């Protein structure tokens, strides 16, 4: 009996055509705007993440085609990264060359830092051999004995257009890491130092 009464009142409510467009607008317009805001922010954060990763790939490809990197080159790569990521204010770049010293085909391989530089230098410290062994081993693929690889790390700060209280997305660092092999020789030098394989 109760179920029939509820169904009757629900059907009669849905069949009514009287009402006020103002009341409906007051309820729906903020809801539609909030959904649009959240959707736009989610798409924007993924667009920005894709943009920073593509910029990292472009820079790592440029570095891999060089045989000697200088401080001026690092500054130029940083400017290029900022340009490709829409002049991101918190952007930094770090380039590190690593060499496999022993047990290269195993997970317990011994990696050594050849050189590591960052720009701007105050933004992020250079990597050490200990950093590479402890934190970067998983990201570096298996190598041959004596092989050199370049690690290119970039960072950009994402600032959402709409407030994080509304969308759930707050500002964040987008750090990307790309490992690439030198293309024009066995290794890449820095300022014509550390050039002996």
C-alpha positions, 0 to 999 in steps of 0.5 A: 500500500505504501509503495503504491502511494509513493509511486502515485505521488512520484508520477504525479510530481513528474507529470506536472508542468507548472513551476518556475524557470528561475528556481530551476536556473538557480539550482542548475547553473551553479551545478553546470558551471562547477562540472565545467570547471572540474572538467576543464581543470582535469583536461588542463592538468593532463594537457600540461603533463603531456606538454612537459613530457614532450618538451623533455623528450625534445631536449633529451633528443637534442642533447643525445645528438651533441658530443659536448655540452656546455653551461651555455647549452644548459641555459639554452635547453632551460630556455627552450623548456620554458618556451615549450611549457609556456614560460613556466616560472618554476622550471628547472632541468638536470642532465646527468651522464651515467656509466655501468661499471659492473654486473650490467645485465643484472638488477644489482648492477653498479652505476657511476655518475660521470657528470651531473649539471642542473640549471638553474643551479640553485633550483636542484642539486646535482646527482651523486653516484649514491643518488643514482644507485639508490633512487634512479636504478629502477628508471635506468634500463639494463646496460652493457659494460662500459655503456654511457646513458644520459638522464634528462630530468625536467620540472615544471610547476602546474598552477590550476586556473580554478581554485583547488578547493573547487576542483580538487586539483592543487598546484603541483610539480610535474617532474619527468625523467627520460633516459637516452643513449648518446647518438654520435659517439659512446658518450657526451662530454661536459665542457670538454671534460670527462671525455675519456670513455 
